[in-house]
Amino acid sequence: MQRIPGALVVNVGDMMQLWSNDAYPAALHRVRPIAGERARLSVPFFFNPTYDTDCAPLDETIAGGRPHDRPVNWGTFRQRRTDGDDADYGQEVQLADYRLG
């Protein structure tokens, strides 16, 4: 990807990918150190559903097609991700784990 001076990069997460039926793919999170004196500004903002929310592709995104993923409970997904990330209790969950067909 070529750098565009003054550009704003917005990375969406797994639930936006799910809700959009893959129209907006989630970026794989990677942070690389900056070499030299170049400045970088990063302002993360996380907006998540409540833990009891069941997430599925929105009807508008599957009109004429089919959903790519089965519904995901946000609380279960987040807990499995945390278990794989922080606690190392298991494999980190990925949206691909919910892929249909």
N, C-alpha and C positions, 0 to 999 in steps of 0.2 A: 504494500500500500504506500502510495506516495504522500508525503506530508504536504498539507495545504496550510500555508501561513494564515493565522487568525481563525482557523476552523474550530468549531465546537464539535466534539465527538460525544455521542450519546450511546452508551452500551445498554441494551435492554437485557433483562434476565430471563430465566427459564420460564416463569409464568407468562410473561409477555409473548414468548415464543409459542407456548401452549395455547393461550387465548387467541392468538392470531393464526393458528393452524400453520405455523412455520413461515408466515409472510414476513415476520421480523425475527430472524434467528438470534439467539443469545450468543454473545461473544464468549469465547473461552478466556478466562481470566488469567492474564499473564502480566507481570510487572517486570520491566527490565530497568536496570540501573542506567542513569544518564551519565555518559562519559563527558568529561570536560566541564565547561562552565555554563552550558545551556540550561536555562530555567524551565521548570515544568510545574504547572499548577494542576492539581487534581482535587476535585471537590466531590467526593462520593455522597450520594443521597439514595437511601433505600426506602422504598415504599412497598410494603408487603400486605397481603390480605391477612385477616384474622386466622388464627390457627385452626378453627373449625370449618374453614372455607374449602369446599370442593371446587376445583378448577377444571375446566374443560374448554375445548375450542368453542368460541362464540358461534352461534348459529349463522351469523352473517359471513363467517369465514369458511363455512363448509357448504354453502349453497351450490348445488350442482356437483359437488364432490363428496369426499368423505373425510372424517377427522383422521389425522395422522397419529394421534395419541389417545389413550383412554384417560378418563378423569383421574385427577391427582388430588389427594387431600393435602393442603398446604402444610398443616402441622406435622403430618407424618413425613412428608417430603423434607421439610426443614430439619426435623429430628434426625432422619437418616443421613442428611448432608452433614450435619454437625457431628454425628457419630463417626463418619468417615474422615472429616476434616480435623477436628480438634481432639477427640477422645481416642481415635484410632481403634474403635470397637468393631469396625466393619468396613466394607468397601464403600467409597463415596457414591451416593446415588446420583444418577444422571437422568435427564429427561428421556433419553433413549431407552431407559429401563421400562418406560410406559408406552413405547411405540407399538402401534397396532400392525399386525401382518407383516 
